[in-house]
């Protein structure tokens, strides 16, 4: 009887682990799953056990709870936040220019450009 319980528990465990490892059907979640899976394979090939464990947890989480709508909403939020960062950097640059702080203008222009580049990267399809 004890063996039967162990077999049943192993079967249930195997089914639940198999379900957790299923990739999402398609769209952004599938792309995220594929990216993490590729990193996991690379980590395993390089013998990076700690990194592989972390990536496996991330892969399980994507399989379990990723939804395309949530990913799209999070991405839209990152874009809005980056737009605010660009606006802030633009104000900082304008303030330095008004104050005639040539020592600050170049660094603030560089920071503005970096923020704009990040926004452009996030805005790509």
KAQUIKA-V806651 format. One record per residue. RES is the residue in one small letter. PHI is phi as a letter, one per 20 degrees, with the letter a starting at -180 (* if undefined). PSI is psi in degrees with one decimal (none if undefined). OMEGA is omega in whole degrees, -180 to 180 (NA if undefined). Layout:
BEGIN
res-><RES;RES>
phi-><PHI;PHI>
psi-><PSI;PSI>
omega-><OMEGA;OMEGA>
END
This chain:
BEGIN
res-><x;x;x;x;x;x;x;x;x;x;x;x;x;x;x;x;x;x;x;x;x;x;x;x;x;x;x;x;x;x;x;x;x;x;x;x;x;x;x;x;x;x;x;x;x;x;x;x;x;x;x;x;x;x;x;x;x;x;x;x;x;x;x;x;x;x;x;x;x;x;x;x;x;x;x;x;x;x;x;x;x;x;x;x;x;x;x;x;x;x;x;x;x;x;x;x;x;x;x;x;x;x;x;x;x;x;x;x;x;x;x;x;x;x;x;x;x;x;x;x;x;x;x;x;x>
phi-><*;f;f;f;f;f;f;f;f;f;f;f;f;f;f;f;f;f;f;f;e;f;f;f;f;a;m;g;f;f;f;f;g;f;f;f;f;f;f;f;f;f;f;f;f;e;m;e;f;f;f;f;f;f;f;f;f;f;f;f;f;f;f;e;c;f;c;f;f;f;f;f;f;f;f;f;f;f;f;f;f;f;f;f;f;f;f;f;f;f;f;g;f;f;f;f;f;f;e;m;e;f;f;e;g;f;f;f;f;f;f;f;f;f;f;f;f;f;f;f;f;f;e;f;f>
psi-><-40.1;-40.0;-38.6;-40.6;-40.3;-41.9;-42.1;-45.4;-41.4;-38.7;-43.9;-43.6;-44.4;-40.6;-42.0;-36.9;-37.8;-38.2;-36.0;-26.2;0.3;130.9;152.7;159.1;-45.2;-175.4;-157.4;-36.9;-39.5;-41.4;-42.2;-42.8;-47.5;-40.3;-46.7;-40.1;-40.3;-42.1;-37.1;-44.9;-40.2;-43.6;-42.1;-42.0;-31.4;2.0;24.4;83.4;-44.0;-47.6;-40.4;-40.6;-44.3;-41.8;-34.9;-40.8;-42.3;-40.3;-42.7;-40.7;-42.9;-43.6;-37.9;-39.9;3.6;133.4;143.4;-39.6;-42.4;-41.5;-42.0;-41.0;-41.4;-39.5;-43.2;-37.5;-41.7;-38.4;-45.7;-42.4;-40.4;-34.6;-39.8;-38.1;-42.2;-44.4;-41.2;-43.2;-35.2;-43.5;-42.8;-42.9;-46.2;-39.4;-43.9;-37.6;-41.6;-36.1;-6.7;26.9;79.9;-27.5;-27.8;-24.8;-47.7;-44.7;-36.2;-31.4;-41.8;-41.7;-38.7;-44.7;-41.4;-41.1;-39.3;-39.4;-41.5;-41.2;-42.2;-41.3;-45.2;-29.7;-10.5;143.2;none>
omega-><-180;179;179;178;179;178;179;179;178;179;178;179;179;178;-179;177;178;180;-179;-176;-179;179;175;-173;-177;178;-176;-180;178;179;179;178;-179;179;180;-180;178;178;179;179;179;180;179;-180;-179;178;-179;-173;-180;-180;180;178;179;179;177;176;179;179;177;180;178;180;-174;-167;-178;172;-178;-180;180;178;179;179;179;179;178;178;178;178;179;179;180;175;177;178;178;180;179;179;178;178;179;179;-180;179;179;179;179;-179;-180;-178;-178;178;-179;-174;-177;-179;179;174;179;179;177;180;178;179;178;178;178;177;179;178;179;-176;179;-180;NA>
END
